[in-house]
Amino acid sequence: MRPPTQPPSPARSATMRAVKSRDTGPELALRALLREIRPGYRLHRADLPGKPDVAYGRDRLAIFMHGCFWHGHACPRGAREPRTNAPYWRDKIARNRVRDAANARALAAQGWRALEVFECELRDPTALKARLATALR
């Protein structure tokens, strides 16, 4: 049986409060690529499930920019084990993944497509740009 999870320490909480939720570096890089492909998107639409980072209303495409670690991506950064309070962070990441799937289902129920872009994909902008262009066709 796993020990109960502990909330993060006050120092960790202060660090986490400083983490931005919008206009992050990866999100700005994604938006720069999208501007080259097709401008005219809207940001953080609160009327859509999950408040996507970018939304193309005409195409009914919602794009989420995910950090690999926070959303449990299957890449080296996403698969690394937290060093402190590991049970808490494993549970947190699992909840994020469940929430992401629920948001994608809710968007699909409204006739929208959800596209997840992970931070590590920004390392190959050519491939990511091709993926985004295909999604916007």
C-alpha positions in Angstrom: 0.0 0.0 0.0 1.3 3.4 -0.9 1.7 6.0 1.8 -0.7 8.9 1.8 0.3 11.8 -0.3 1.4 15.0 1.3 0.7 18.5 0.1 3.7 20.3 -1.2 5.9 22.2 1.2 5.4 26.0 1.6 8.6 26.6 -0.4 7.4 24.3 -3.2 4.0 26.0 -3.1 5.7 29.4 -3.5 7.7 28.1 -6.5 4.6 26.7 -8.1 2.6 29.9 -7.6 5.3 31.7 -9.6 4.8 29.3 -12.6 2.8 31.1 -15.3 -0.3 29.5 -16.7 -0.5 31.6 -19.9 1.9 33.3 -22.2 4.6 30.9 -21.3 7.7 30.5 -23.5 6.4 27.3 -25.2 3.0 28.9 -25.8 4.6 31.9 -27.4 6.7 29.7 -29.6 3.6 27.8 -30.6 1.8 31.0 -31.5 4.7 32.2 -33.6 4.5 29.0 -35.6 0.8 29.4 -36.0 1.1 33.0 -37.1 3.2 31.8 -40.0 0.7 29.1 -41.0 -2.6 31.0 -40.4 -3.2 33.9 -38.1 -6.7 34.7 -36.8 -6.9 32.4 -33.7 -8.2 33.3 -30.3 -6.5 32.7 -27.0 -7.8 31.0 -23.9 -11.4 30.8 -24.8 -13.2 30.4 -21.5 -16.4 29.3 -23.3 -14.7 26.0 -24.4 -13.9 23.0 -22.2 -10.4 23.2 -20.8 -9.9 26.8 -22.0 -7.6 25.9 -24.9 -4.4 27.9 -25.3 -5.3 28.6 -29.0 -8.7 28.2 -30.7 -9.6 28.5 -34.4 -13.3 28.9 -34.4 -13.9 28.6 -38.1 -12.1 25.2 -38.1 -13.4 24.2 -34.7 -9.9 23.3 -33.6 -8.7 23.7 -30.0 -4.9 23.5 -29.4 -3.5 22.8 -26.0 0.2 23.5 -25.3 1.2 21.0 -22.7 4.4 20.7 -20.6 5.8 17.2 -20.9 6.3 16.7 -17.2 3.0 18.1 -16.1 0.9 16.1 -18.6 2.9 12.8 -18.4 4.1 12.8 -22.0 6.0 9.7 -23.1 9.3 11.5 -23.6 12.4 11.6 -21.4 11.3 14.8 -19.6 7.7 13.6 -19.2 8.7 10.2 -17.9 11.2 11.4 -15.3 10.3 10.6 -11.7 9.8 13.5 -9.3 12.6 13.7 -6.7 10.5 14.9 -3.8 7.0 14.0 -2.7 6.8 11.6 -5.6 3.3 10.1 -4.7 1.8 13.6 -4.6 3.2 14.6 -8.0 2.4 11.2 -9.6 -1.3 11.7 -8.5 -1.3 15.3 -9.7 0.0 14.3 -13.2 -2.5 11.4 -13.3 -5.3 13.9 -12.5 -4.0 16.2 -15.3 -4.1 13.4 -17.8 -7.7 12.5 -16.8 -8.7 16.1 -17.0 -7.1 16.4 -20.5 -9.0 13.4 -21.8 -12.3 14.7 -20.3 -11.7 18.1 -22.0 -11.0 16.4 -25.4 -14.3 14.4 -25.0 -16.3 17.5 -24.1 -14.9 19.4 -27.0 -15.7 16.5 -29.4 -19.2 16.5 -28.0 -19.5 20.1 -29.1 -18.1 19.4 -32.6 -14.5 20.6 -31.9 -11.2 18.8 -32.5 -8.6 18.9 -29.8 -4.9 18.9 -30.6 -2.3 18.4 -27.9 1.1 19.9 -28.6 3.8 18.9 -26.1 6.8 21.1 -25.2 9.3 18.6 -26.6 7.8 19.0 -30.0 9.1 22.5 -30.2 12.6 21.1 -30.6 11.7 20.2 -34.2 9.8 23.3 -35.5 9.7 22.0 -39.1 7.9 18.8 -38.1 5.6 20.6 -35.7 4.7 23.2 -38.3 3.8 20.4 -40.7 1.6 18.8 -38.1 -0.1 22.1 -37.3 -0.7 22.9 -41.0 -2.2 19.5 -41.5 -4.6 20.0 -38.6 -5.6 23.4 -40.0 -6.5 22.0 -43.5 
